[in-house]
Amino acid sequence: MNVRNNTKLITINALLLAIGVILHQITPVLGLPMQPDFALTMLFIIIILNDNFKITMVSGTLMGIFTAMTTKFPGGQLPNVVDKIFTAFIVFLFIALIKKSNIFGRLAVEKRNNILMAIVLPLGTLVSGILFLGTAKIIVGLPASFSILFLTVVVPSVALNTVIGLVLYRIVEKSLRRASYSIRG
């Protein structure tokens, strides 16, 4: 990879991270000081577009730090960092296993990535929600029971992240195509 492409890649990832942080900051709470996490959507887009473990882990760590700074959950700083790092790791492994199994055959990269996003968004958000609640329960406690928070916050967040995430992915994909950036697969 030459310097120009590397610079372009770093710039795109930085922009996606920044958009994720802004979305995290402006998203209102759903109740019981928790909110859907659209920063995850941008993290998943970064993971799918780059297909690189090092970039995945750096992005997961950075997104964890940034969302910790903008969390609306009391004491949610450390759970945000833990959640993003482990979610990034799990999602990367999941995508790698899917790609290795070759279930998509000769499907075009764009179509394959659209299908991957449709699978990763709900599963990744579910994993993230469970990790966040579990970590918060251990470290700071929860304002309600795990099951109530799971049903009232995580499940709606899964639905919202999936729908909005697919829209955001299409926007990012079209923007990158117009900028003549090749999407990896």
Secondary structure in CASP SS format (residue, H / E / C, confidence):
PFRMAT SS
TARGET T0000
AUTHOR 0000-0000-0000
METHOD secondary structure of the structure
MODEL  1
M C 1.00
N C 1.00
V H 1.00
R H 1.00
N H 1.00
N H 1.00
T H 1.00
K H 1.00
L H 1.00
I H 1.00
T H 1.00
I H 1.00
N H 1.00
A H 1.00
L H 1.00
L H 1.00
L H 1.00
A H 1.00
I H 1.00
G H 1.00
V H 1.00
I H 1.00
L H 1.00
H H 1.00
Q H 1.00
I H 1.00
T C 1.00
P C 1.00
V C 1.00
L C 1.00
G E 1.00
L C 1.00
P C 1.00
M E 1.00
Q C 1.00
P C 1.00
D C 1.00
F H 1.00
A H 1.00
L H 1.00
T H 1.00
M H 1.00
L H 1.00
F H 1.00
I H 1.00
I H 1.00
I H 1.00
I H 1.00
L H 1.00
N H 1.00
D C 1.00
N C 1.00
F H 1.00
K H 1.00
I H 1.00
T H 1.00
M H 1.00
V H 1.00
S H 1.00
G H 1.00
T H 1.00
L H 1.00
M H 1.00
G H 1.00
I H 1.00
F H 1.00
T H 1.00
A H 1.00
M H 1.00
T H 1.00
T C 1.00
K C 1.00
F C 1.00
P C 1.00
G C 1.00
G C 1.00
Q H 1.00
L H 1.00
P H 1.00
N H 1.00
V H 1.00
V H 1.00
D H 1.00
K H 1.00
I H 1.00
F H 1.00
T H 1.00
A H 1.00
F H 1.00
I H 1.00
V H 1.00
F H 1.00
L H 1.00
F H 1.00
I H 1.00
A H 1.00
L H 1.00
I H 1.00
K H 1.00
K H 1.00
S H 1.00
N C 1.00
I C 1.00
F C 1.00
G C 1.00
R C 1.00
L C 1.00
A C 1.00
V H 1.00
E H 1.00
K H 1.00
R H 1.00
N H 1.00
N H 1.00
I H 1.00
L H 1.00
M H 1.00
A H 1.00
I H 1.00
V H 1.00
L H 1.00
P H 1.00
L H 1.00
G H 1.00
T H 1.00
L H 1.00
V H 1.00
S H 1.00
G H 1.00
I H 1.00
L H 1.00
F H 1.00
L H 1.00
G H 1.00
T H 1.00
A H 1.00
K H 1.00
I H 1.00
I H 1.00
V C 1.00
G C 1.00
L C 1.00
P C 1.00
A C 1.00
S C 1.00
F H 1.00
S H 1.00
I H 1.00
L H 1.00
F H 1.00
L H 1.00
T H 1.00
V H 1.00
V H 1.00
V H 1.00
P H 1.00
S H 1.00
V H 1.00
A H 1.00
L H 1.00
N H 1.00
T H 1.00
V H 1.00
I H 1.00
G H 1.00
L H 1.00
V H 1.00
L H 1.00
Y H 1.00
R H 1.00
I H 1.00
V H 1.00
E H 1.00
K H 1.00
S H 1.00
L H 1.00
R H 1.00
R H 1.00
A C 1.00
S C 1.00
Y C 1.00
S C 1.00
I C 1.00
R C 1.00
G C 1.00
END
